[in-house]
């Protein structure tokens, strides 16, 4: 499956930017049908990083948000800069 059919777009808020800088995490809005394994594979394939874990939540508005913890060997800030978040 194409990584961008799983990852819809990066979630840009002040809280998510603090997570990038302080906790080495990225936040994405993802396809509602995507599971954690699909999200992990898509992030690893698209951004060439190693993912430690993925947590998901579905908002009241109906979109699915994925919190992705990047392995300490890699930098979430580098991925964010590639995406134009920083």
SEVOKOL-20369 format. One record per residue (C-alpha): residue in three letters; residue number from 0; x negated, y, z negated. Coordinates in nm, 2 decimals. Layout:
(Ala, NUM, (X, Y, Z))
...
***
This chain:
(Unk, 0, (0.00, 0.00, 0.00))
(Unk, 1, (-0.12, 0.35, 0.08))
(Unk, 2, (-0.24, 0.53, -0.23))
(Unk, 3, (-0.05, 0.85, -0.14))
(Unk, 4, (0.28, 0.65, -0.12))
(Unk, 5, (0.22, 0.56, -0.49))
(Unk, 6, (0.08, 0.90, -0.60))
(Unk, 7, (0.32, 1.17, -0.51))
(Unk, 8, (0.12, 1.47, -0.64))
(Unk, 9, (-0.10, 1.58, -0.93))
(Unk, 10, (0.09, 1.73, -1.22))
(Unk, 11, (-0.05, 2.08, -1.29))
(Unk, 12, (0.03, 2.23, -1.63))
(Unk, 13, (-0.18, 2.38, -1.90))
(Unk, 14, (-0.14, 2.06, -2.11))
(Unk, 15, (-0.26, 1.84, -1.82))
(Unk, 16, (-0.56, 2.07, -1.75))
(Unk, 17, (-0.66, 2.04, -2.12))
(Unk, 18, (-0.63, 1.66, -2.08))
(Unk, 19, (-0.87, 1.67, -1.79))
(Unk, 20, (-1.12, 1.88, -1.97))
(Unk, 21, (-1.10, 1.73, -2.32))
(Unk, 22, (-0.98, 1.37, -2.29))
(Unk, 23, (-1.10, 1.27, -1.94))
(Unk, 24, (-0.74, 1.20, -1.83))
(Unk, 25, (-0.55, 1.28, -1.51))
(Unk, 26, (-0.17, 1.33, -1.48))
(Unk, 27, (0.02, 1.24, -1.17))
(Unk, 28, (0.38, 1.23, -1.05))
(Unk, 29, (0.42, 0.89, -0.90))
(Unk, 30, (0.68, 0.69, -0.71))
(Unk, 31, (0.95, 0.56, -0.94))
(Unk, 32, (0.91, 0.21, -0.80))
(Unk, 33, (0.53, 0.20, -0.87))
(Unk, 34, (0.41, -0.01, -1.16))
(Unk, 35, (0.10, 0.05, -1.37))
(Unk, 36, (-0.12, -0.20, -1.17))
(Unk, 37, (-0.02, -0.02, -0.84))
(Unk, 38, (-0.10, 0.32, -0.99))
(Unk, 39, (-0.44, 0.20, -1.13))
(Unk, 40, (-0.53, 0.05, -0.79))
(Unk, 41, (-0.43, 0.36, -0.60))
(Unk, 42, (-0.63, 0.60, -0.82))
(Unk, 43, (-0.94, 0.37, -0.81))
(Unk, 44, (-0.92, 0.33, -0.43))
(Unk, 45, (-0.85, 0.70, -0.35))
(Unk, 46, (-1.09, 0.87, -0.59))
(Unk, 47, (-1.36, 0.60, -0.63))
(Unk, 48, (-1.35, 0.60, -1.01))
(Unk, 49, (-1.28, 0.33, -1.27))
(Unk, 50, (-0.96, 0.35, -1.46))
(Unk, 51, (-0.94, 0.23, -1.82))
(Unk, 52, (-0.56, 0.24, -1.86))
(Unk, 53, (-0.24, 0.39, -1.73))
(Unk, 54, (0.06, 0.51, -1.93))
(Unk, 55, (0.39, 0.60, -1.77))
(Unk, 56, (0.70, 0.79, -1.86))
(Unk, 57, (1.02, 0.87, -1.68))
(Unk, 58, (1.14, 1.23, -1.74))
(Unk, 59, (1.50, 1.34, -1.79))
(Unk, 60, (1.48, 1.50, -1.45))
(Unk, 61, (1.42, 1.16, -1.30))
(Unk, 62, (1.05, 1.17, -1.20))
(Unk, 63, (0.79, 0.93, -1.31))
(Unk, 64, (0.47, 1.07, -1.47))
(Unk, 65, (0.15, 0.86, -1.50))
(Unk, 66, (-0.12, 0.94, -1.75))
(Unk, 67, (-0.45, 0.79, -1.62))
(Unk, 68, (-0.75, 0.75, -1.85))
(Unk, 69, (-1.07, 0.76, -1.65))
(Unk, 70, (-1.37, 0.56, -1.76))
(Unk, 71, (-1.64, 0.77, -1.94))
(Unk, 72, (-1.89, 0.69, -1.66))
(Unk, 73, (-1.68, 0.91, -1.43))
(Unk, 74, (-1.55, 1.26, -1.47))
(Unk, 75, (-1.18, 1.35, -1.44))
(Unk, 76, (-1.29, 1.71, -1.38))
(Unk, 77, (-1.47, 1.60, -1.06))
(Unk, 78, (-1.15, 1.43, -0.94))
(Unk, 79, (-0.95, 1.74, -1.03))
(Unk, 80, (-1.18, 1.96, -0.84))
(Unk, 81, (-1.15, 1.74, -0.53))
(Unk, 82, (-0.77, 1.77, -0.56))
(Unk, 83, (-0.80, 2.15, -0.59))
(Unk, 84, (-0.66, 2.15, -0.95))
(Unk, 85, (-0.96, 2.34, -1.09))
***
